[in-house]
Amino acid sequence: MTLKTVRFNTKDKPEFYKVLRKRVNGYFKENNISKFANARMKWKTAIILTSFFTPLVLMLAGVVPNPLIQVLLWVFMGVGMAGVGLTIMHDANHGSYSKNQMVNKILGMTINFAGGYALNWKIQHNVLHHTYTNVSELDQDIDTGKLMRFSPRQPHFKFQKFQIIYAWFFYGLMTFYWVVAKDFVQIASFKKDELLKAQGKSLGMALLEIFAVKIVYLFLFAFLPLYFMEISFGFWFLCFFVKHFVAGLILALVFQPAHVIEDTEFPEPDEEGSLENNWAIHQLKTTANFAKGSRLFTWLVGGLNHQIEHHLFPNICHVHYGKISKIVKETAKEFNLPYHEHVTFYGALKSHFSLLHQLGKAPIAT
């Protein structure tokens, strides 16, 4: 199965998305507001970037000599790094932060502060995940090889019965893997599938950019701390790993309950490569919201608890999702379509790990 052979069913209630898009566009027009970042989003950006860099500046300045407090500051940096990814980098790389694409490009490169490469993220997330959500072999967000089984369409292995236990550890490794290997593995894969070519980038140039990103990242978060803080390599690596583990765990626990839960579907193309639904309805069936009622939680996770709205309108800044969610939910109900949601974050996590347990202990009939 390849990208070129899989297609959506354009005859499946095409009027749904037309009506929904008209209503959402009408909301912005009637209220005379932009779909991009507003003043609150810009203040939020400043707060998150400050919270991320302040611990590093304090430690480099030598005002925090206590090792325990230093570890806690690295933990805080991990939280800040997740915040940058969830709220700033994410919108910018979708082109929804600003109507000025140069602003989006610059803020999109904040993924460099997590040791990642923006172009790889765009291909994996924007091109593959947002198009072929929960489709095995195409959506890389649910493809970890044999390690984890996220879909009933994937092969089952006996050791996966323990995945509900070891998932926590491997979720924490997500951004650490970005730094050491993922970008190199992905760029080779994207070159093979001609996805890199579609972005107008050669393999050589992409590799050069990846190396540049890694060098700058390690200069900031490895060389500078080791040089100015006069700490041992072992202590630095512990702190560095803890920072990434915290960030990776937060990111995974926000993204996984949005797609890999008991309510969502895992469609499979038929023999001719056709999926059952059109793209918009496919997104409804494979995506879920959670904890929409908590304004603080919504602020912290960059509105990605409104994942349905994000998947249907990735070109809209997340600060608007709360308002348009009512329109999306009512329109879905009108067309007799699902709108998956959990009232609490705990409920979404419970459903996610319940599915992991089911998928791990034995194959599930499809």
Secondary structure, DSSP 8 states (H G I E B T S, - for coil): --TTT-B--TTSSHHHHHHHHHHHHHHHHHTT--SS--HHHHHHHHHHHHHHHHHHHHHHTT----HHHHHHHHHHHHHHHHHIIIIIIHHHHTT-S-SSHHHHHHHHGGGGGGT--HHHHIIIIIIIITTSTT-TTT-GGG--TTS---STTS---GGGGGHHHHHHHHHHTHHHHIIIIIHHHHHHHHHHTTHHHHTT--HHHHHHHHHHHHHHHHIIIIIHHHHHS---HHHHHHHHHHHHHHHHHHHHHHHGGGTSSSSS------TTSB-SS-HHHHHHHH-EEE-TT-HHHHHHTTTTT-HHHHHH-TTS-GGGHHHHHHHHHHHHHHTT---EEESSHHHHHHHHHHHHHHHHHS----
